[in-house]
């Protein structure tokens, strides 16, 4: 049995652009070669170039085939055409062959090759989502230390798009499990598939929490900035009040001095000896009174 599995999962080079990856599965690294192989298999022409340019995952089915376009976070395409005979996959990063060898019994079942290929591509894509989320988390931690609004905005937008794509990916998992496509018999690997869905759900929750953390970080930063601005305004108002009080206090002797600085013919106070000392005393008295009043009001 072990030798048979090894033989079934061996790699056989077919051409420069295609290779036999496992029993009934051919991988392509070139979209044109992939299209020609599918056309030869089905006798129909498909516009796969337009499919891989889509920004969302795709499921299209018929009685004869199941077409899947599963995009990874870095926009890597995994285009699967699962037919009655062979299954074809266009990808630049194929799933591990060692992992496939653990599912030798699945390959021996009807449509087992398409089921296994789809599962391994989905598992590989989920790992890509995990790695990308860790990168977002690390970038978020750096923003917690020093928030930069431009970096925050870029990260928030990227993480929101990432979360939307992850939800689309999770929807594909649920549709494959619930729609009972014959080309993908998830009941063959029900336990592993349930684990895959569970990990996808957990990853969605983590992504949503990181989005919430980012929003809280921005809100806390804005709150601190508002508090600092309000404190600066309070300090400025306090300084203005103090300057106003000092100006009023100093205005009293200035006003009296300006009176004695005027030149008129009739100024009898100039002939009275006690006028000047009285003016000086009144200056200090009024200045002291103004100081006491402003002090009680809290302006000094």
Secondary structure, DSSP 8 states (H G I E B T S, - for coil): -HHHHHHHT--EE-SSSEEEEETTEEEES-HHHHHHHHHHHHS----HHHHHT-SS-EEEE-SS-EEEEEE-TT--EEEEEE-SS-EEEE-SS---HHHHGGGHHHHTSTTHHHHHHHHHHHHHHHHHHHHHHHHHHHHHHHHHHS--HHHHHHHHHHHHHHHHHHHHHHHHHHHHHHS--TTS-GGGGHHHHHHHHHHHHHHHHHHHHHHHHHHHHHHHHHHHHHHHHHHHHHHHHHHHHHHHHHHHHHHHHHHHHHHHT---S--GGGG-THHHHHHHHHHHHHHHHHHHHHHHHT--
